[in-house]
Amino acid sequence: MRIVIYDSGVGGLSIYKAVQAALPEHDYIFLSDNQAFPYGTKSEEDLLNRVHQVTHAVMDHYEPHLVIVACNTASTLALDSLRDTYDARFIGVVPAIKPAATLSQTRHIAVLATPATVERPYTKRLITEHAQGCRVDLIAAPSMVALAETKLRGEGVDLAELEKIMLPIKSDQSIDTLVLACTHYPLLKPEIKQVLGQDTHVKHIIDSADAIARRAMTVLSQMASEQGDKGQAPPTDAKQRVRQHTALFTRQENWSDEFLAYLEKLSFDQIDHIRV
């Protein structure tokens, strides 16, 4: 089957790694809307329109069977309308608040997210439904997206900036669980651990990647059962065939050698761009 993993930047590669490791037998398109990056600062109307523009383009060109919206900001806004519009299956990425509430012993959780995810009613609803009895601190950290992007391009991470972001978490000893509620943020996990220090009171740093991989396995199994073909969808007359692992961008860039090497390490055998 053909699986699209879609993000505004390269943060969705953290989701791709988990899904591809769990389901290596499928074709993958990692789609980065770098032309409209970042999503986290856009108005709801502009973001919804953009997500549908990009999704329409990728549906028209590649006819995927499953689309994983690997962006918390887009998922919490656009997932229902995407499911209502297109025939493909959609999986969204949402803040890992439910597992955080299960793990936390102190019942105090910090959530690092984009400003849009922090303000989204969907996020508040997740807390109400899954973190009753917990104190949940929502911390907007838009600059972490840029830090992750620059890291993958071979540039150093500004640890002083990351230190500022982590200060509210470091200064409150009762926080024992940290949720990385943007797919860019797990790319900075080594630096986050460095800033927190070895003796940190934060015992758990979690994201949604493994949960999304498990959900993808379930959805593909359901699709295979429905088709009665043991997991392999019938071939489609896609308007444009792709190779097994394609990194697709909405804007051409002069990628650094470090970023190209990173894509190669992740088994991408083609880099292309799509006009939206």
C-alpha contacts under 8 A as a table, 3 or more apart, distances in Angstrom:
res1	aa1	res2	aa2	distance
1	M	26	H	5.32
1	M	27	D	6.08
1	M	64	P	7.60
1	M	65	H	6.21
1	M	66	L	7.93
1	M	231	G	7.90
1	M	232	Q	6.17
1	M	233	A	5.72
2	R	26	H	6.19
2	R	27	D	4.73
2	R	28	Y	5.87
2	R	29	I	7.59
2	R	63	E	7.87
2	R	64	P	4.99
2	R	65	H	5.50
2	R	66	L	6.71
3	I	26	H	7.13
3	I	27	D	6.12
3	I	28	Y	4.93
3	I	29	I	6.23
3	I	64	P	5.74
3	I	65	H	6.13
3	I	66	L	4.91
3	I	67	V	5.87
3	I	68	I	7.56
4	V	28	Y	5.90
4	V	29	I	4.71
4	V	30	F	5.85
4	V	31	L	6.78
4	V	64	P	6.38
4	V	66	L	6.31
4	V	67	V	4.72
4	V	68	I	6.11
5	I	12	G	6.92
5	I	15	I	7.73
5	I	16	Y	6.57
5	I	28	Y	7.52
5	I	29	I	6.25
5	I	30	F	4.86
5	I	31	L	5.95
5	I	67	V	5.95
5	I	68	I	4.75
5	I	69	V	6.12
5	I	70	A	6.11
6	Y	12	G	6.68
6	Y	30	F	6.07
6	Y	31	L	4.64
6	Y	32	S	6.03
6	Y	33	D	7.77
6	Y	67	V	7.26
6	Y	68	I	6.15
6	Y	69	V	5.02
6	Y	70	A	5.39
6	Y	71	C	7.36
7	D	10	V	6.76
7	D	11	G	6.88
7	D	12	G	5.34
7	D	31	L	6.32
7	D	32	S	5.14
7	D	33	D	6.35
7	D	69	V	6.42
7	D	70	A	5.17
7	D	71	C	5.31
8	S	11	G	7.87
8	S	32	S	5.25
8	S	33	D	4.46
8	S	34	N	5.75
8	S	36	A	6.87
8	S	37	F	5.26
8	S	38	P	6.05
8	S	39	Y	6.10
8	S	71	C	7.14
9	G	12	G	7.13
9	G	32	S	5.07
9	G	33	D	6.01
9	G	34	N	5.25
9	G	37	F	5.99
9	G	38	P	6.95
9	G	149	E	7.45
10	V	13	L	5.72
10	V	32	S	6.23
10	V	149	E	6.60
10	V	184	H	6.95
11	G	14	S	6.02
11	G	15	I	7.87
11	G	70	A	7.88
11	G	71	C	7.93
11	G	145	V	7.80
11	G	148	A	7.34
11	G	149	E	7.50
11	G	182	C	7.68
11	G	183	T	4.77
11	G	184	H	3.61
11	G	185	Y	7.20
11	G	186	P	7.98
11	G	187	L	7.09
12	G	15	I	5.16
12	G	16	Y	6.29
12	G	30	F	7.83
12	G	70	A	5.07
12	G	71	C	6.80
12	G	183	T	5.46
12	G	184	H	6.69
13	L	16	Y	4.71
13	L	17	K	6.07
13	L	30	F	7.45
13	L	183	T	7.91
14	S	17	K	5.38
14	S	18	A	6.75
14	S	183	T	6.38
14	S	184	H	7.35
14	S	186	P	6.75
14	S	187	L	6.76
14	S	209	A	6.66
15	I	18	A	5.34
15	I	19	V	6.17
15	I	70	A	6.53
15	I	183	T	7.09
15	I	208	S	7.84
15	I	209	A	4.90
15	I	210	D	7.84
15	I	212	I	7.31
15	I	213	A	7.61
16	Y	19	V	5.18
16	Y	20	Q	5.74
16	Y	30	F	7.30
17	K	20	Q	5.39
17	K	21	A	6.03
17	K	266	L	7.23
18	A	21	A	5.26
18	A	22	A	6.35
18	A	209	A	5.85
18	A	210	D	5.92
18	A	212	I	7.96
18	A	213	A	5.81
19	V	22	A	5.17
19	V	23	L	5.95
19	V	24	P	7.94
19	V	209	A	7.61
19	V	210	D	7.57
19	V	212	I	7.15
19	V	213	A	4.41
19	V	214	R	7.89
19	V	216	A	7.19
20	Q	23	L	4.97
20	Q	24	P	4.95
20	Q	26	H	7.92
20	Q	28	Y	7.94
21	A	24	P	5.64
22	A	213	A	6.42
22	A	214	R	7.82
22	A	217	M	7.60
23	L	26	H	6.49
23	L	217	M	7.15
26	H	244	Q	7.44
27	D	243	R	7.31
27	D	244	Q	4.54
27	D	245	H	6.01
28	Y	244	Q	5.97
28	Y	245	H	4.79
28	Y	246	T	6.26
29	I	244	Q	7.99
29	I	245	H	5.91
29	I	246	T	4.78
29	I	247	A	5.85
29	I	248	L	6.65
30	F	245	H	7.76
30	F	246	T	6.22
30	F	247	A	4.81
30	F	248	L	5.85
31	L	247	A	6.22
31	L	248	L	4.72
31	L	249	F	5.86
31	L	250	T	7.97
32	S	247	A	7.78
32	S	248	L	6.19
32	S	249	F	4.90
32	S	250	T	6.61
33	D	36	A	5.76
33	D	37	F	6.30
33	D	54	V	7.58
33	D	249	F	5.91
33	D	250	T	5.11
33	D	251	R	7.47
34	N	37	F	4.80
34	N	38	P	7.60
34	N	249	F	6.34
34	N	250	T	5.89
34	N	251	R	6.05
35	Q	249	F	7.92
35	Q	250	T	5.49
35	Q	251	R	5.11
36	A	39	Y	7.03
38	P	41	T	6.66
38	P	42	K	7.73
39	Y	42	K	5.57
39	Y	47	L	6.75
39	Y	73	T	6.84
39	Y	74	A	7.37
40	G	73	T	5.97
40	G	114	T	5.41
40	G	115	P	6.23
40	G	116	A	5.34
40	G	117	T	7.42
40	G	142	P	7.26
41	T	114	T	7.75
41	T	115	P	6.78
41	T	116	A	6.47
42	K	46	D	6.32
42	K	47	L	5.84
42	K	116	A	7.82
43	S	46	D	5.32
43	S	47	L	6.04
44	E	47	L	5.15
44	E	48	L	5.99
44	E	77	L	7.37
45	E	48	L	5.27
45	E	49	N	6.24
46	D	49	N	5.27
46	D	50	R	6.16
47	L	50	R	5.07
47	L	51	V	6.09
47	L	74	A	7.28
48	L	51	V	5.25
48	L	52	H	6.35
48	L	74	A	7.61
48	L	77	L	7.10
48	L	78	A	5.95
49	N	52	H	5.32
49	N	53	Q	6.23
50	R	53	Q	4.99
50	R	54	V	6.21
51	V	54	V	5.30
51	V	55	T	6.01
51	V	74	A	7.27
51	V	78	A	7.29
52	H	55	T	5.01
52	H	56	H	5.89
52	H	82	L	7.26
53	Q	56	H	5.26
53	Q	57	A	6.35
53	Q	276	V	6.68
54	V	57	A	5.17
54	V	58	V	6.33
54	V	276	V	6.05
55	T	58	V	5.25
55	T	59	M	6.02
56	H	59	M	5.14
56	H	60	D	6.04
57	A	60	D	5.16
57	A	61	H	6.22
57	A	274	I	7.81
57	A	275	R	7.67
57	A	276	V	6.21
58	V	61	H	5.19
58	V	62	Y	5.64
58	V	63	E	7.04
58	V	64	P	7.92
58	V	274	I	7.95
59	M	62	Y	5.53
59	M	63	E	4.69
59	M	64	P	6.42
60	D	63	E	6.14
60	D	239	K	7.47
61	H	238	A	6.96
61	H	239	K	5.55
61	H	240	Q	5.65
62	Y	238	A	5.70
62	Y	239	K	6.48
62	Y	240	Q	5.87
62	Y	241	R	6.83
62	Y	242	V	7.59
63	E	236	T	7.86
63	E	238	A	5.90
63	E	239	K	7.90
64	P	67	V	6.80
64	P	88	A	6.74
65	H	88	A	5.21
65	H	89	R	6.42
66	L	88	A	5.65
66	L	89	R	4.81
66	L	90	F	5.90
66	L	91	I	7.74
67	V	88	A	7.00
67	V	89	R	6.20
67	V	90	F	4.86
67	V	91	I	6.36
68	I	90	F	5.76
68	I	91	I	4.72
68	I	92	G	5.87
68	I	93	V	7.73
69	V	72	N	7.92
69	V	74	A	7.15
69	V	75	S	6.05
69	V	79	L	7.87
69	V	90	F	7.23
69	V	91	I	6.18
69	V	92	G	4.93
69	V	93	V	6.37
70	A	75	S	7.53
70	A	92	G	6.52
70	A	93	V	5.59
70	A	183	T	6.63
71	C	74	A	5.42
71	C	75	S	5.96
71	C	92	G	7.54
71	C	93	V	6.02
71	C	94	V	7.97
71	C	182	C	6.56
71	C	183	T	6.09
72	N	75	S	5.09
72	N	76	T	6.05
72	N	92	G	7.48
72	N	93	V	5.21
72	N	94	V	5.16
72	N	95	P	6.81
72	N	117	T	6.76
72	N	181	A	6.69
72	N	182	C	5.69
72	N	183	T	7.13
73	T	76	T	5.71
73	T	77	L	6.74
73	T	114	T	7.22
73	T	116	A	6.15
73	T	117	T	5.31
73	T	182	C	7.71
74	A	77	L	5.34
74	A	78	A	5.68
74	A	79	L	7.39
75	S	78	A	5.48
75	S	79	L	5.11
75	S	92	G	5.04
75	S	93	V	5.87
75	S	94	V	6.71
76	T	79	L	6.63
76	T	92	G	7.73
76	T	93	V	7.84
76	T	94	V	6.64
76	T	117	T	7.40
76	T	120	R	7.27
76	T	122	Y	6.10
76	T	123	T	7.64
77	L	80	D	7.81
77	L	120	R	7.95
78	A	81	S	5.53
78	A	82	L	6.17
79	L	82	L	5.18
79	L	83	R	6.29
79	L	90	F	7.37
79	L	91	I	7.80
79	L	92	G	6.45
80	D	83	R	5.22
80	D	84	D	6.29
81	S	84	D	4.98
81	S	85	T	6.16
82	L	85	T	5.12
82	L	86	Y	6.12
82	L	90	F	7.55
83	R	86	Y	5.78
83	R	87	D	7.34
83	R	88	A	7.65
83	R	89	R	7.11
83	R	90	F	6.38
89	R	219	V	7.99
91	I	212	I	7.73
91	I	215	R	7.79
91	I	216	A	7.44
93	V	208	S	6.75
93	V	212	I	7.04
94	V	181	A	7.13
94	V	208	S	7.18
95	P	123	T	7.34
95	P	179	V	7.14
95	P	180	L	7.37
95	P	181	A	4.67
95	P	182	C	7.54
95	P	207	D	7.31
95	P	208	S	6.84
96	A	99	P	5.89
96	A	100	A	6.28
96	A	179	V	6.31
96	A	180	L	7.78
96	A	181	A	6.86
96	A	206	I	7.12
96	A	207	D	5.87
96	A	208	S	5.63
97	I	100	A	4.97
97	I	101	A	6.14
97	I	126	L	6.76
97	I	127	I	6.64
97	I	130	H	6.86
97	I	131	A	6.90
97	I	179	V	7.04
98	K	101	A	5.29
98	K	102	T	6.56
98	K	126	L	7.46
98	K	127	I	7.82
98	K	130	H	5.03
98	K	131	A	6.43
99	P	102	T	5.00
99	P	103	L	6.24
100	A	103	L	5.12
100	A	104	S	6.01
100	A	109	I	7.10
100	A	177	T	6.42
100	A	178	L	7.61
100	A	179	V	6.94
100	A	206	I	7.30
101	A	104	S	5.44
101	A	107	R	6.93
101	A	109	I	7.46
101	A	130	H	6.98
101	A	131	A	5.34
101	A	134	C	6.94
103	L	177	T	7.38
103	L	204	H	7.57
104	S	107	R	5.24
104	S	108	H	6.76
104	S	109	I	7.06
104	S	176	D	6.21
104	S	177	T	5.78
104	S	204	H	7.89
105	Q	108	H	7.89
105	Q	176	D	7.17
106	T	174	S	6.30
106	T	175	I	6.96
106	T	176	D	6.41
107	R	133	G	6.98
107	R	134	C	4.59
107	R	135	R	6.19
107	R	175	I	7.87
107	R	176	D	7.93
108	H	134	C	5.66
108	H	135	R	4.75
108	H	136	V	6.00
108	H	137	D	7.87
108	H	174	S	6.24
108	H	175	I	4.93
108	H	176	D	6.46
108	H	177	T	7.01
109	I	134	C	7.16
109	I	135	R	6.17
109	I	136	V	4.81
109	I	137	D	6.25
109	I	175	I	5.60
109	I	176	D	6.52
109	I	177	T	5.02
109	I	178	L	5.95
109	I	179	V	7.47
110	A	136	V	5.72
110	A	137	D	4.70
110	A	138	L	6.16
110	A	139	I	7.18
110	A	169	I	7.01
110	A	175	I	6.64
110	A	177	T	6.39
110	A	178	L	4.93
110	A	179	V	6.21
111	V	136	V	7.10
111	V	137	D	6.01
111	V	138	L	4.91
111	V	139	I	5.88
111	V	178	L	5.88
111	V	179	V	4.65
111	V	180	L	6.24
111	V	181	A	6.43
112	L	138	L	6.36
112	L	139	I	4.97
112	L	140	A	6.03
112	L	141	A	6.14
112	L	178	L	7.49
112	L	179	V	6.15
112	L	180	L	5.29
112	L	181	A	5.66
112	L	182	C	7.53
113	A	116	A	7.99
113	A	117	T	5.98
113	A	118	V	6.11
113	A	138	L	7.29
113	A	139	I	6.26
113	A	140	A	5.17
113	A	141	A	5.73
113	A	142	P	7.29
113	A	180	L	6.72
113	A	181	A	4.83
113	A	182	C	5.60
114	T	117	T	5.31
114	T	118	V	6.28
114	T	140	A	5.22
114	T	141	A	5.59
114	T	142	P	5.09
114	T	181	A	7.76
114	T	182	C	6.84
115	P	118	V	5.08
115	P	119	E	6.29
115	P	140	A	4.96
115	P	141	A	7.04
115	P	142	P	6.56
116	A	119	E	5.25
116	A	120	R	5.99
117	T	120	R	5.10
117	T	123	T	6.60
118	V	123	T	6.75
118	V	138	L	6.05
118	V	139	I	7.09
118	V	140	A	6.28
119	E	123	T	7.47
120	R	123	T	5.53
120	R	124	K	6.94
121	P	124	K	5.06
121	P	125	R	6.17
122	Y	125	R	4.99
122	Y	126	L	6.31
123	T	126	L	5.11
123	T	127	I	6.50
124	K	127	I	5.20
124	K	128	T	6.30
125	R	128	T	5.01
125	R	129	E	6.04
126	L	129	E	5.22
126	L	130	H	5.75
126	L	131	A	7.41
127	I	130	H	5.39
127	I	131	A	4.87
127	I	132	Q	6.98
127	I	136	V	7.48
128	T	131	A	5.98
128	T	132	Q	5.95
129	E	132	Q	6.73
131	A	134	C	5.37
131	A	135	R	7.94
131	A	136	V	7.84
141	A	144	M	5.80
141	A	145	V	7.92
141	A	165	I	6.63
142	P	145	V	5.89
142	P	146	A	7.71
143	S	146	A	5.42
143	S	147	L	6.41
144	M	147	L	4.84
144	M	148	A	6.18
144	M	162	L	7.39
144	M	184	H	7.54
144	M	185	Y	6.58
145	V	148	A	5.30
145	V	149	E	6.32
145	V	184	H	5.67
145	V	185	Y	6.80
146	A	149	E	5.00
146	A	150	T	6.11
147	L	150	T	5.32
147	L	151	K	6.17
147	L	157	V	5.97
147	L	158	D	7.05
147	L	188	L	7.91
148	A	151	K	5.06
148	A	152	L	6.47
148	A	157	V	7.69
148	A	184	H	5.92
148	A	185	Y	6.71
148	A	187	L	6.02
148	A	188	L	6.11
149	E	152	L	5.44
149	E	153	R	6.50
149	E	184	H	7.67
150	T	153	R	5.00
150	T	154	G	6.59
150	T	155	E	5.38
150	T	156	G	7.19
150	T	157	V	7.25
151	K	154	G	5.35
151	K	155	E	5.09
151	K	156	G	5.82
151	K	157	V	5.89
152	L	155	E	7.23
152	L	258	E	7.12
152	L	259	F	5.54
152	L	262	Y	7.50
153	R	255	W	7.33
153	R	256	S	5.74
153	R	257	D	7.91
153	R	258	E	5.91
153	R	259	F	4.89
154	G	256	S	7.01
154	G	257	D	7.88
154	G	258	E	5.15
154	G	259	F	6.53
157	V	191	E	7.83
158	D	161	E	5.46
158	D	162	L	6.45
159	L	162	L	4.87
159	L	163	E	5.93
159	L	191	E	7.39
159	L	195	V	7.36
160	A	163	E	4.98
160	A	164	K	6.47
161	E	164	K	5.20
161	E	165	I	6.49
162	L	165	I	5.05
162	L	166	M	6.20
162	L	192	I	7.44
162	L	195	V	7.41
163	E	166	M	5.16
163	E	167	L	6.06
163	E	195	V	6.13
164	K	167	L	5.24
165	I	168	P	7.30
166	M	169	I	5.33
166	M	170	K	6.12
166	M	192	I	7.95
166	M	195	V	7.62
166	M	196	L	7.53
167	L	170	K	5.05
167	L	171	S	5.95
168	P	171	S	5.29
168	P	172	D	6.45
169	I	172	D	5.54
169	I	173	Q	7.81
169	I	175	I	6.76
170	K	173	Q	6.93
170	K	196	L	6.57
170	K	200	T	7.66
170	K	201	H	8.00
172	D	175	I	6.04
173	Q	176	D	7.71
173	Q	201	H	6.05
174	S	201	H	7.39
175	I	178	L	7.62
175	I	201	H	6.86
175	I	202	V	6.11
176	D	201	H	5.70
176	D	202	V	4.07
176	D	203	K	5.19
176	D	204	H	6.46
177	T	202	V	5.54
177	T	203	K	5.99
177	T	204	H	4.68
177	T	205	I	6.02
177	T	206	I	7.74
178	L	202	V	6.85
178	L	204	H	6.09
178	L	205	I	4.77
178	L	206	I	6.36
179	V	205	I	5.95
179	V	206	I	5.11
179	V	207	D	5.92
180	L	183	T	7.51
180	L	185	Y	5.84
180	L	186	P	6.60
180	L	205	I	7.17
180	L	206	I	6.12
180	L	207	D	5.14
181	A	185	Y	7.38
181	A	207	D	6.49
181	A	208	S	7.76
182	C	185	Y	5.57
182	C	186	P	7.83
183	T	186	P	6.33
183	T	187	L	7.89
183	T	207	D	7.79
183	T	208	S	7.95
184	H	187	L	5.79
184	H	188	L	7.61
185	Y	188	L	5.42
185	Y	189	K	6.92
186	P	189	K	4.97
186	P	207	D	6.98
187	L	190	P	7.84
188	L	191	E	5.34
188	L	192	I	6.07
189	K	192	I	4.91
189	K	193	K	6.13
190	P	193	K	5.24
190	P	194	Q	6.22
191	E	194	Q	4.87
191	E	195	V	6.17
192	I	195	V	5.18
192	I	196	L	6.16
193	K	196	L	5.10
193	K	197	G	6.08
193	K	198	Q	7.58
194	Q	197	G	5.24
194	Q	198	Q	7.52
196	L	199	D	7.91
196	L	200	T	5.74
196	L	202	V	7.91
197	G	200	T	5.51
200	T	203	K	7.32
202	V	205	I	7.40
207	D	210	D	7.81
208	S	211	A	5.36
208	S	212	I	6.08
209	A	212	I	5.21
209	A	213	A	6.30
210	D	213	A	5.03
210	D	214	R	6.32
211	A	214	R	5.14
211	A	215	R	6.18
212	I	215	R	4.93
212	I	216	A	6.06
213	A	216	A	5.08
213	A	217	M	6.32
214	R	217	M	5.12
214	R	218	T	6.39
215	R	218	T	5.08
215	R	219	V	6.19
216	A	219	V	5.11
216	A	220	L	6.06
217	M	220	L	5.33
217	M	221	S	6.08
218	T	221	S	5.12
218	T	222	Q	6.22
219	V	222	Q	5.07
219	V	223	M	6.20
220	L	223	M	4.94
220	L	224	A	6.07
220	L	231	G	6.93
221	S	224	A	5.05
221	S	225	S	6.13
221	S	231	G	6.49
222	Q	225	S	5.05
222	Q	226	E	6.17
223	M	226	E	5.05
223	M	227	Q	6.18
223	M	231	G	7.35
224	A	227	Q	5.05
224	A	228	G	5.77
224	A	229	D	5.82
224	A	230	K	5.43
224	A	231	G	4.32
224	A	232	Q	6.73
224	A	233	A	7.11
225	S	228	G	4.96
225	S	229	D	7.08
225	S	230	K	6.84
225	S	231	G	7.49
227	Q	230	K	7.96
227	Q	233	A	7.22
228	G	231	G	7.95
229	D	232	Q	5.86
229	D	233	A	6.95
238	A	241	R	6.05
242	V	245	H	7.79
242	V	246	T	6.83
243	R	246	T	6.29
243	R	269	D	7.29
243	R	270	Q	7.03
244	Q	268	F	7.83
244	Q	269	D	7.35
245	H	267	S	6.64
245	H	268	F	4.67
245	H	269	D	5.71
245	H	270	Q	6.66
246	T	268	F	5.60
246	T	269	D	6.23
246	T	270	Q	4.83
246	T	271	I	5.81
246	T	272	D	7.22
247	A	263	L	7.90
247	A	268	F	6.49
247	A	270	Q	6.26
247	A	271	I	4.81
247	A	272	D	6.32
248	L	271	I	5.93
248	L	272	D	4.89
248	L	273	H	5.08
248	L	274	I	6.75
249	F	252	Q	6.72
249	F	271	I	7.93
249	F	272	D	6.36
249	F	273	H	4.47
249	F	274	I	6.13
250	T	273	H	5.39
250	T	274	I	5.07
250	T	275	R	5.94
250	T	276	V	6.62
251	R	273	H	6.34
251	R	274	I	7.49
251	R	275	R	7.77
252	Q	273	H	6.37
255	W	259	F	6.37
255	W	260	L	6.60
256	S	259	F	5.29
256	S	260	L	6.35
257	D	260	L	5.12
257	D	261	A	6.04
258	E	261	A	5.11
258	E	262	Y	6.20
259	F	262	Y	4.95
259	F	263	L	6.31
260	L	263	L	5.12
260	L	264	E	6.22
261	A	264	E	5.02
261	A	265	K	6.13
262	Y	265	K	5.00
262	Y	266	L	6.41
263	L	266	L	5.06
263	L	267	S	6.61
263	L	268	F	5.60
264	E	267	S	5.09
264	E	268	F	5.24
264	E	269	D	6.81
265	K	268	F	7.48
268	F	271	I	7.55
